[in-house]
Amino acid sequence: MNKIHFISLLLLIFNAELLLAQSLNNAKYIKPLIGTDGTGHTFPGATVPFGFVQLSPDTDFQGWDHCAGSHYADTSILGFSHTHLSGTGGKDLGDILLMPFTGKTVKDSYRSRFSHQAETAAAGYYFVKLQNYDVEVALTATQRTAFHQYKFNSGEQAKILLDLRHGLVQNEKRLESHVISSALNLEDAHTISGYTISSGWAGKQHVYFSIKLQKPIMAVKWLSDSLAKQNQRVVLIFNEKESVQQIKVGLSTVSIANAKDNLLRESPSWNFEDLRNNALKLWDNYLNKVNIEGSKKQKEIFYTAMYHALIAPNNIADLNGDYRGADNQVYNAKSKSYYSTLSLWDTYRALHPLYTILYPKITNEIVETMLAHFDVQGYLPIWTLWGHENYCMIGNHAIPVITDAYLKGIRNYNVDKAFEALKISATVNHQNSRWDLYQQFGYLPADSIKKESVSTTLESVYDDWCIAQMAKKMGKASDYAYFDNRSNFYKNLFDKKTGFMRAKNADGSWVGDFNPYKISHASSSGGPYTEANAWQYTWHVQHDVNGLIDLMGGKRKFAAKLDSLFTISSNIDAEGSTADITGLIGQYVHGNEPSHHVAYLYSYVDEAWKTQKRVSQIVKTLYSDTPDGISGNDDCGQMSAWYIFSTLGFYPVNPANSEYVFGTPAFKSAELQLGSKKFKITADNLSETNIYIQRIELDGRPYAKKYIYHNDIMKGGHLRFYMTNKPKK
C-alpha cells in the first residue's frame, strides 16, 4: 500500500469513527424527570457533566422531599435557582433565585402553578410554562454559567424577582437566618453583581455572581431594605413591550471578578440555541463512551443513569483555576479542576470504579482534589460540599478511591504524598474518628461510641485493607502488616451464636436486647448501625468475603443465610427516621448503599445463578423510566452506577481489587469506547426469561472465572455471554 492510499484509509477510518460518535446521539435518551418523584431526590433542570451551575426549578425550599429543590408531585414553582444537590438525603444550596412574573408586586412569594404537560426536561435543557403569569421559561447552562430565556405572553409589564434570601433549608425560620451576609449591586441597566455567604451543610458557603440582562431594566422595586447587609430581594421591571427577556448568570466561589470572567468567556453570545446545542453535544461526548443495543425504554433508563452518574461531583474551580478551599482561602488548581459534592460513603462503591473505566482522566483529577483537600484540612475528604467538609456519613472512603486509582495505574499525582494522606487519615484522630479506641480494642466499643459503632468498624476495616494493598504495591512492608492486621477487625464483631455483626462493649460483652430487625437512623435515634439493621450490615466485608463465609460456618450456611435475607419478611422494627430504607426485597434494601454488593455474594459460594436471578429482579423491578424510577436516594449517582454496571453484566463487589464479579447482562450488545480501544459485551439468546449464564467466552476462548479483571476490559476485546432459561447449578 502506498503512502497516499494509507493516508486516505486513515482518513476514512477517522471520518467513520467521527460519524459513528455523532450518530450515536445517546443524550437524546436522557430523561431528567426520572428520580424526581418518590425518594430519588434528583432535579430536572439544566446542567452539563460535573457542572458547577445546576439550574433548576424549586417547588419548595423545605421538607425532605425537596432536598433537590423540586418534587414531581408538586403543582407550583417558587422560582429557578442555580445550585443543587442530586439524589442526596440532605438539603442545601438553591442559591440565587430568579422568578419571572406579571401583575402586582407583592412582598412575599411569586409562586406559580404549572403542569407537567407543559414541561420539558432534556440534556442541558429545561422548559416550563408558568400558568399564573402566562410566561414560558427555557433554561440551559454551561459549566459555570446559566442562561434563562423568558417569554411573556400576556402583554402585561414583564417583571423578574431576584432573591438572595432563597435557599434549600429545614424550615421558614432557617430561611431568614441561613444567609450570613450578601450584597446586590445594580451596576447599570443591563448588569447586576453580588454575592451570598450562607451557613449550610458544609459551613460558610460563598457564591459570587454576575448577571447580564439582554433588555434593560426600567425600574427596581426593593422588597427588602435596600441598605440591608443580607437577604436582599428585588423586583426588576422592564418595558411592557418587551415580550422576551434573556438573562445570563456567571458563578464563582472566589469573587465577582471571577464570576464575570467565567460569564464572558463561557457564555459570550445571546444565542440560547447555540448554548443549548453545546450542552447537548457535551453530554453526547460523555454518554457515547457506551453504546447499548436495547429498547427505547432500556436506553432511557440506562443513559439517564449515566447522566445522573455525571452530575456530581461538581467541578467548582473557575476557568482560571481559582477555587475556595476547605478553609475558605483561595487556591489555584493547575488542572483547572477542583471537585466537590463528594458523597464518598455512597459513591466509592460503584461510581468511582465506573470512572476508572470510562473517564480515567476525571479519576486522576478527583484524586488531585482529594490531596489538595488533605493539604488544607489535614486528612482526606469524607463528604465534601462546596469545597468544605461536612463529616456526613462514616468511614473515610477517599481511601478506596485513591487506592483503586493507584492499583489501576492512574497515577499522575504525587503517589508518595497520596499514601501519606491515606495513612494519616486512618491513624490520626479527627472529627468522627477515634483511631485510639479502634486500635486498642480491635473494634469501636458501643459504650464509648454511642452511634454507629458496628457500621463504622466495618467501613473502617475496608479502608484498612485498601491502605494495606497500596502499601504492599509500594514495598512498604511494615505498613502493609499493620493495616492488613486491622483489616481483620471485622471478625471481632461477629457473634457466631446469632450469626450477625453485633455491637460490643469495651469489656468484650455483647450489647443486650439484640434485635436484628431493628433499624436505627443514627441522626435521629443513635444505634450501632448506619441507616440499617444487622441483617443488612452483616454482609459488609467487601474485602474478605471468604473470611466472612468461614465465620458463618461455610458455603452452605452462608448461602442459606443469603436466601433468608431476600425471602424473610420485609417488615422492620423502626426506631427514629427510616426514610432511607426503601427498595426492599425481604431484608435486602436496594435503596441504601450498604446492600449494593450483596446480591453478588452468591457467586462466592458456587451459586452464581442466584446472583443472576436477584440482579435481574432488581434491575427490572427497582428501576424504571418514570419519575419514581429510582428506588431510593440516587446519592450523587451511586444508585445509577449500580444499574450501569449490573446491566452490563458485572459489578465491583470489592471496589478496589480490580475485579468485577459477574451478574447477568441486560442487553444483547454493549460496547465501551476506551480511548482507541473497544470492549464489546454480547449476550447470545438473551430474553426476558433467558437470564441465566450458560457459559462465558473472552476473546473467543472459554472463561471460567467468576469475575473479569479491570485490565482485561481496558485492553479491549469481546466478552460473550451465552444465556439460557435454566439455572446452571
Buried (B, 14 or more C-beta within 10 A) or exposed (E): EEEEEEEEEEEEEEEEEEEEBEEBBBBBBBBBBBBBBBBBBBBBBBBBBBBBBBBBBBBBBBEBBBBBBBBBEBEBBBBBBBBBBBBBBBBBBBBBBBBBBBEEEEEEEBBBEBEBEEBBBBBBBBBBBBBBBBBBBBBBBBBBBBBBBBBBEEEBBBBBBBBBBBBBBEEEEBBEEBBBEBBBEBBEEEBBBBBBBBBBBBBBBBBBBBBBBEBEBBEBEEBBEEEBEBBBBBBBBBEBEBBBBBBBBBBBBBBBBBBBBBBBBBBEEEEBEEBBBBBBBBBBEBBBBBBBBBEEEBBBBBBBBBBBBBBBBBBBBBBBBBBBBBEBEBBEBEBBBBBBBBBBBBBBBBBBBBBBBBBBEBBBBBBBBBBBBBEBBEBBBBBBBBBBBBBBBBBBBBBBBBBBBBBBEBEBBEBEEBBEBBBBBBBEEBEBBBBEBBEEBBBBBBEEBEBBBBBBBBBBBBBBBBBBBBBBBBEBEEBBEBBBEBBBBBBBBBBEEEBBBBBBBBEEEBBEEBEBBBBBBBBEBBBBBBBBBBBBBBBBBBBBBEBBBEBBEEBEBBBEBBBEBBEBEEEBEBBEBBBBBBBBBBBBBBBBBBBBBBBBBBBBBEBBBBBBBBBBBBBEEBBBBBBBBBBBBBBBBBBBBBBBBBBBBBBBBBBBBBBBBBBBBBBBBBBBBBEEEEBBBBBBEBEEEBBBBBBBBBEEEEBEEBBBBBEBBBEBBBBBBBBBEEBEE
